[in-house]
Amino acid sequence: MSFPLPMAMRRALDLAAEAAAAGEVPVGAVVTLGDALVGESANAMRGSTDPTAHAEIAAIRAAAAKLGTSRLDECTMWVTLEPCAMCAAAISLARFKALHFGADDPKGGAVIHGPRIFAQPTCHHRPEVLGGIGEEESARLLTDFFAQRR
């Protein structure tokens, strides 16, 4: 049985598809505060020549600017791929209430794989984590993107 995706994950997947069309690795991120979308972005590393221009980082910056605070403690991050170490640390520093992601990333992920940032004793804030939301579509976007480049 299939359930409809939450609006925020649907938007993150749309942003990921837009990133792929622009030649970027297809990852999209959305920040919500309750039902309101307060920040969003897609990966933009190649187009911006900025190695930190991951979808999560740009979405955090947009949400913080919109809300006028660096503390996003009532917000939820929705992202199509398990965050890397840089993004997981930023999510912790911003004090997100929750992180919801699509596909696991056994190679570069840092939430349930690799360094497991939120499980480290030096991590001062641990959001609620829920993976697997829109997992198939998230994984398919990535698989198709990299298959076209090989």
N, C-alpha and C positions, 0 to 999 in steps of 0.2 A: 504494500500500500504506500502510495506517495502523497506527501503533504505539501501544500504550497510553501514556498520559501518566505521567510519574513521579508518585508519591504527593504530593510537595510541590506540584507545579504543579496537580494535581487539587484539592488543598485550597485553593490560592490562588484558583482559579476558583470554587470553592464560596463562598469569602469574598466575592469580587467580586459574585456573584449575590445574596448576602445584603445587600450594600451597596446594590445597585440596588433591591431590595425595600424598603429603608429610605429611599429617595430620595437616596442618595449616588451619586456617580459610581462606577461599578462597577470598582474596582481592589482586588485582594487581594494580600497579601504574606505569605510564610512564610520563616522562617529555619531552616535545618537545620545540625546539627553531625553529620557522618556521616549515619546513617539517622534520627537523633533530631530531632524538631521541637522547637525551643527558643524560638520566638517566632512570632506570627502576628497579623495585623490586616487590617481592611478600611478603606477611606477612611471618615473620620468628621468631615469638615470642617463640614458643615452641622449635624449633630446636636450637635457639641461647640462650635460657634462658634469653632473654632480653625483658622486658615488653614494651620497646620503639621501638622494631623492627617491627613497622607497615610498610606496603608497602610504604606509602607516605613519611615517615621519611627517609627510606633507599633510595628511589628514589631521594629525595631532596639532600641527602648527595652525591650520585653518580653524579648528575648533577652539583652541586657546585664544586666538585673535578674536573670534566671534564672541566668545563668552567673557573675554577680558580677564582671564586667569590662567595660571599654569597648572592649577589643580583641577583635574577633570574627574573628580572622585564620584560623581553621580552619573558618569558617562559609560557607554559601552562601545568598545571597538569591534567592528565587524570587518573581517579581512578574508580574502579568498584562499590564502596560503598561510600555514603555520609561520609565525614571525621568526626572523633571524635573531641573533643575539643583540644586535644594535636596536632593533625595533622592540624586542621584548623588554630590554632595559628602559627604553623610552616610555613604554606603556606603564612600567612600574613607577618610573619617576613622575609621570603625570598622574599617578594614583587612580587609574581607571577602576571602576567598580567591577567590570566584566570584560572578558575577551572572548569573542565568538569567531571561530575560523572554519574555513572549508576543508581544504586538503592538507593532510600531513606532509611534512617535508623531512624525510629521514636523513637527507644529505645536509641541508642548511638550516633546518628548523632548530629552535632553541627553547621551545616551551615543553614539548613532550619528548623531544629528541635532543641529541647533543648535550650542551651544557645545562639544559633545564634551568634556565635563569631564575624562575620563580621559586625553585626548590633550594637555591643557594642561601646559606646563612647570612650572606651580605646583602641579600635582597630585602629591603625594608617594607615593601608593599607587594602583596600578591593578589591579583585580581581573580575573580571567579573565572574558570576556563571551561569552555565547551567547544569541542571540535566536531568536525564531520557535518557541518551545516552547509548544504550545497556542495558536498565533497565531490560527487561525480562530475558535475559541470566544471568545477574549479580544476580538477585534475585533467579533464579533457581539454580545456583551454591551454593548459601548460603542455600537455603531450602533443597536441596539434601544432602549437607554436614551435616547439623544438624539432619536431619531425620535419617541418618545412625548411628548417635551416641546416639539416644534415644531408 
